[in-house]
Amino acid sequence: MVSSQKAKKVAADAVEFLEVLDTAGVIVDADNQVVNQSPKAKDMGLVEYEKVISPELVEIMNQARQTNQSVTLELFFSKNIRSPKLYVSARATRLSEELVILLVEDRTEAKRLDETRRDFVENISHELKTPISAISLLSEALQVAIEDPEQVKKFAKNLQRESKRLGSLVTKIIQLSRIQAGDLQGEIEVFDLGLIVDEAIELNQFLADSKGVGISSDTAKEILVQGDAGLLSMALKNLIENAVLYSDAGSNVGVGLAEVNDFAEVTVTDKGIGIPLDQQERIFERFYRVDPSRSRETGGTGLGLSIVKHAANNHGGEVTVFSRPNLGSTFTLRIPTYHVADNQKETQ
C-alpha cells in the first residue's frame, strides 16, 4: 500500500494536470473521502462536505476500485433542486490502491444539439414526405387520365404546385443550414442596406402581382452596414415574401428603412391575418406555422422566419414582431450600422 504522503503527492500531481483541462476532476481515497478537486469540479458542485454528492458517481468509483478498470456513465446531475440539471459524462479510474480519480464532462449543450439535430431530421423527413407523396400520386393519376384533357390539366397544375413546394422546401433547408453555420468570414463587406432591401422587394414583385398585393417602400436613404449581403438579401426576401403570402388580394405590404440609435431598422408591415399573442414567441422556430391549412395553400415551408432570425443573429442584430389577429403584423429587422469614421479610429 502506498504511503499517505505518496498518495497526497499523486493526488496533487493529478489535480495540477486537471487544472489545464476543461474538465471537472475529483480524487477520492479508499473511503471515498475527497482528497482534492479541480476548480471546475467546485464550479459544478460535485462535492459537498468532502464527499461526491451523486450516488451514481460514487457507485462507478467503487466499481473502478474493485475491478481495476475504467468505468464510464452518462447521467443527469444537479447539485440541488434549485440548480439546473446538467447532462454529464463521467469516467472513474483507479490511480493506486487507495486513490480513484473521477472525471466529469458537462455535455448538456452537446446533448441539446444532438436532440435539435434529431428533431430537425424528423421534421425534414415529415415535411419532404408530403410533397413527394403528392407528386407520386399525381403522376399515377396523370397516367390513368391520359385520355381526359381536362383531368390532365388539373393534375398537371397540381403537380407543378407540389413540385414548386418541394423545391422551395429544399432551397430553404439549404439556406437555413448555411446561416446556422454562422461562417461569414470571407464574405464580409460594407454595403448600402437600402439597395439590398430594394433587391428583396424586386424578387417578390412577381409573387405580389400574382396575388394582387401591393408593395410600397421607403428605402431611399443610404444606410451602411457590414456583413454578408447575400444572407441579408435572402432573409429580407423571406420576410417580405411571408408578408405577401399572408395578405389578402387588394391589400398592401409596406417596407421601410430607418436608422435608430446606431442600428439599421427594416420594417415589413402587412394587413394580413395577424398572429395570436401566445404564438408570437414560436413563429421563429423551424417548421412552426400559425395556420397550417393556409400554409398548405400558399406553399409555406415554416422555415422563412427561422432563416430571418438566424441571419439577424449572425449580424449582431435581432428580429421582432408586433401583431394582432385580423389587424396584421409588423416585423422589424435590426442590425448595427457601419460608420466609416468610427472604424477608421479603430484601425489607427
C-alpha positions in Angstrom: 0.0 0.0 0.0 1.3 3.5 -0.8 2.1 5.8 2.0 -0.3 8.6 2.8 2.3 11.1 1.8 2.8 9.5 -1.6 -1.0 9.3 -2.1 -1.3 13.0 -1.5 1.6 13.6 -4.0 -0.2 11.5 -6.6 -3.4 13.4 -5.9 -1.7 16.8 -6.1 0.0 15.9 -9.4 -3.2 14.7 -10.9 -5.1 17.8 -9.9 -2.4 20.0 -11.3 -2.8 18.2 -14.6 -6.6 18.6 -14.4 -6.4 22.3 -14.0 -5.1 22.8 -17.5 -8.1 20.8 -18.9 -11.7 22.0 -19.4 -12.9 19.0 -17.3 -14.1 18.6 -13.7 -11.9 16.2 -11.7 -12.2 14.7 -8.2 -9.8 12.4 -6.4 -11.0 10.3 -3.5 -9.3 7.9 -1.1 -10.3 4.4 -0.1 -13.2 5.7 2.0 -14.4 7.9 -0.9 -13.3 10.9 1.0 -12.4 13.7 -1.4 -8.6 14.3 -1.3 -8.6 17.1 -3.9 -10.7 18.5 -6.6 -10.2 20.8 -9.6 -11.7 24.3 -9.8 -14.1 23.1 -12.5 -15.4 20.4 -10.1 -16.0 23.1 -7.5 -17.9 25.2 -10.0 -20.1 22.3 -10.9 -20.8 21.5 -7.3 -19.8 17.8 -7.4 -18.6 17.8 -3.8 -20.2 18.6 -0.5 -18.7 18.0 2.9 -15.7 16.4 1.3 -17.9 13.8 -0.4 -19.1 13.3 -4.0 -22.9 14.0 -3.7 -24.2 11.9 -6.6 -24.8 8.2 -5.6 -24.4 7.2 -9.2 -20.9 8.7 -9.4 -19.9 7.1 -6.1 -21.0 3.8 -7.5 -18.8 4.0 -10.6 -15.9 5.0 -8.4 -16.4 1.9 -6.3 -16.6 -0.2 -9.5 -13.4 1.2 -10.8 -11.6 0.5 -7.4 -12.9 -3.1 -7.3 -12.4 -4.1 -11.0 -9.2 -2.0 -11.6 -10.8 -0.9 -14.9 -12.1 2.5 -16.0 -15.9 2.8 -15.7 -18.0 5.3 -17.6 -21.5 6.6 -17.2 -23.7 9.3 -18.6 -26.4 10.8 -16.4 -28.3 13.9 -15.4 -26.7 15.8 -12.5 -27.9 18.7 -10.3 -26.2 19.8 -7.1 -29.6 20.8 -5.6 -33.3 21.2 -6.6 -32.8 24.9 -7.5 -29.8 24.3 -9.8 -30.3 23.5 -13.5 -29.9 19.9 -14.5 -26.7 19.1 -16.3 -26.2 16.1 -18.6 -22.7 14.8 -17.8 -20.3 12.1 -19.0 -18.3 10.6 -16.1 -15.3 8.3 -16.1 -13.8 6.8 -12.9 -10.3 5.3 -13.0 -8.2 3.8 -10.2 -4.9 5.6 -9.7 -3.5 3.4 -6.9 -4.7 1.0 -4.2 -6.1 3.9 -2.3 -7.0 6.6 -4.9 -9.6 6.9 -7.6 -9.9 9.8 -10.0 -13.3 10.9 -11.3 -13.5 13.0 -14.5 -16.8 14.6 -15.3 -17.6 16.5 -18.5 -20.6 18.7 -19.0 -22.3 17.5 -22.2 -25.6 19.4 -21.7 -25.1 21.6 -24.7 -23.9 18.7 -26.9 -27.0 16.7 -25.9 -29.2 19.7 -26.7 -27.6 20.0 -30.1 -28.0 16.3 -30.7 -31.7 16.5 -29.9 -32.1 19.5 -32.1 -30.4 17.7 -35.0 -32.6 14.7 -34.4 -35.8 16.8 -34.3 -34.7 18.7 -37.4 -34.1 15.5 -39.3 -37.5 14.2 -38.2 -39.2 17.4 -39.2 -37.5 17.4 -42.6 -38.5 13.8 -43.2 -42.1 14.6 -42.4 -42.1 17.8 -44.5 -40.5 16.2 -47.5 -42.8 13.2 -47.3 -45.9 15.3 -48.0 -45.0 16.8 -51.4 -43.1 13.7 -52.5 -46.2 11.5 -51.8 -48.4 14.0 -53.6 -46.1 14.1 -56.7 -46.1 10.3 -56.8 -49.9 10.1 -56.6 -50.4 12.9 -59.1 -48.0 11.2 -61.6 -50.1 8.0 -61.3 -53.3 9.9 -61.8 -51.9 11.6 -64.9 -51.2 8.2 -66.4 -54.7 7.0 -65.7 -56.3 10.2 -67.0 -54.3 10.4 -70.2 -57.5 10.3 -72.3 -59.2 13.1 -70.4 -57.6 16.5 -71.3 -59.4 18.4 -68.5 -58.2 15.9 -65.9 -54.7 16.1 -67.3 -54.7 19.9 -67.0 -55.9 19.7 -63.4 -53.4 17.0 -62.3 -50.6 18.8 -64.2 -51.4 22.1 -62.4 -51.4 20.3 -59.0 -48.2 18.5 -59.9 -46.5 21.8 -60.7 -47.7 23.3 -57.4 -46.3 20.4 -55.4 -43.0 20.5 -57.3 -42.6 24.2 -56.5 -43.4 23.4 -52.9 -40.8 20.7 -52.8 -38.2 22.9 -54.5 -38.9 25.8 -52.1 -38.6 23.5 -49.1 -35.2 22.1 -50.2 -33.9 25.6 -51.0 -34.9 26.9 -47.6 -33.3 23.9 -45.8 -30.1 24.7 -47.6 -30.3 28.4 -46.8 -31.0 27.6 -43.1 -28.1 25.2 -42.9 -25.8 27.8 -44.3 -27.0 30.6 -42.0 -26.9 28.3 -38.9 -23.2 27.6 -39.7 -22.6 31.3 -39.0 -19.5 31.4 -41.1 -19.4 34.9 -42.6 -15.6 35.1 -42.9 -14.5 35.9 -46.5 -18.0 37.2 -47.4 -18.0 40.3 -45.1 -18.3 43.7 -46.9 -19.7 47.1 -46.3 -22.8 47.9 -48.3 -25.9 50.1 -48.6 -28.7 48.2 -46.9 -31.3 50.2 -48.9 -30.0 48.5 -52.1 -30.5 45.1 -50.5 -34.0 45.9 -49.4 -34.9 47.1 -52.9 -33.5 43.9 -54.3 -35.6 41.8 -51.9 -38.7 43.8 -52.9 -38.0 43.2 -56.6 -37.6 39.5 -56.0 -41.1 39.4 -54.5 -42.8 41.6 -57.1 -44.0 38.8 -59.3 -45.5 37.0 -56.4 -47.2 40.1 -55.1 -48.6 40.9 -58.6 -49.9 37.4 -59.0 -51.7 37.7 -55.6 -53.0 41.2 -56.2 -51.0 42.6 -53.3 -49.2 45.9 -53.5 -45.7 46.7 -52.1 -44.8 50.2 -51.1 -41.4 51.2 -49.8 -39.4 54.0 -48.2 -35.8 52.9 -48.7 -34.2 55.9 -50.5 -31.8 56.8 -47.6 -28.3 55.5 -47.6 -27.5 53.4 -44.5 -24.3 51.4 -44.4 -24.0 48.1 -42.7 -21.2 45.4 -42.6 -21.9 41.7 -43.2 -22.9 39.2 -45.8 -25.1 41.0 -48.3 -26.3 37.7 -49.8 -27.6 36.3 -46.5 -29.4 39.6 -45.6 -30.9 39.7 -49.1 -32.1 36.1 -48.5 -33.6 37.0 -45.1 -35.3 40.1 -46.3 -36.8 38.3 -49.3 -38.2 35.7 -46.9 -39.6 38.4 -44.6 -41.4 40.3 -47.4 -42.5 37.0 -49.1 -44.1 35.9 -45.8 -46.0 39.2 -45.6 -47.3 38.9 -49.2 -48.3 35.3 -48.7 -50.4 36.1 -45.6 -52.0 39.2 -47.1 -55.4 39.3 -48.9 -55.8 40.5 -52.5 -56.2 44.2 -52.7 -54.1 44.9 -49.5 -50.7 46.4 -49.3 -47.3 45.5 -47.7 -45.2 48.3 -46.5 -41.4 48.2 -46.3 -39.4 50.9 -44.5 -35.8 51.6 -43.7 -34.5 53.9 -41.0 -31.5 54.4 -38.7 -32.3 54.3 -34.9 -29.6 54.6 -32.3 -26.8 53.2 -34.5 -29.0 50.4 -35.7 -30.5 50.0 -39.2 -34.2 49.0 -38.9 -36.1 47.4 -41.7 -39.8 47.2 -41.1 -42.2 45.0 -43.0 -45.9 45.7 -42.3 -48.9 43.8 -43.7 -52.7 43.9 -43.1 -52.9 40.1 -43.1 -54.4 37.6 -40.7 -52.1 38.5 -37.8 -50.6 36.3 -35.2 -52.1 35.4 -31.8 -50.1 36.7 -28.8 -49.5 33.3 -27.4 -47.9 32.1 -30.6 -45.6 35.1 -31.4 -42.6 33.6 -29.5 -42.8 30.4 -31.5 -43.1 31.8 -35.0 -39.3 31.9 -35.4 -39.0 28.2 -34.7 -38.2 25.9 -37.6 -41.3 24.4 -39.3 -43.7 26.3 -37.0 -46.8 27.6 -38.7 -49.5 29.7 -37.2 -52.1 28.5 -39.7 -51.0 25.1 -41.2 -54.0 24.9 -43.6 -53.2 28.3 -45.0 -49.5 27.3 -45.3 -50.5 24.3 -47.4 -52.4 26.7 -49.7 -49.6 29.2 -50.0 -46.8 26.6 -50.1 -45.2 28.0 -46.9 -42.4 25.8 -45.5 -42.3 27.1 -42.0 -38.6 28.0 -42.4 -38.7 31.5 -43.7 -38.8 33.3 -40.3 -36.3 30.9 -38.8 -33.9 32.0 -41.6 -34.6 35.7 -40.8 -33.8 35.1 -37.1 -30.5 33.3 -37.7 -29.4 35.9 -40.3 -30.1 38.7 -37.8 -28.3 36.9 -35.0 -25.3 36.3 -37.3 -25.0 40.1 -37.9 -25.3 41.1 -34.2 -28.9 42.1 -34.5 -32.4 40.8 -33.9 -35.8 40.4 -35.4 -39.0 41.3 -33.5 -42.7 41.2 -34.3 -45.8 43.2 -33.3 -49.0 41.6 -34.4 -52.7 41.4 -33.6 -55.2 38.9 -35.1 -57.1 40.3 -38.1 -55.1 43.5 -37.9 -51.8 42.4 -39.5 -48.2 42.3 -38.4 -45.1 44.4 -38.4 -41.7 42.6 -38.4 -38.6 44.7 -37.6 -35.1 43.5 -38.5 -32.4 45.4 -36.6 -28.6 45.2 -37.3 -25.8 47.5 -36.4 -24.9 50.3 -38.8 -21.4 50.9 -40.1 -19.8 54.3 -39.6 -16.7 55.0 -41.6 -15.2 57.4 -39.1 -15.6 55.1 -36.1 -14.0 52.2 -38.0 -11.1 54.4 -39.1 -10.3 55.2 -35.5 -10.3 51.5 -34.6 -7.7 50.8 -37.3 -5.4 53.6 -36.4 
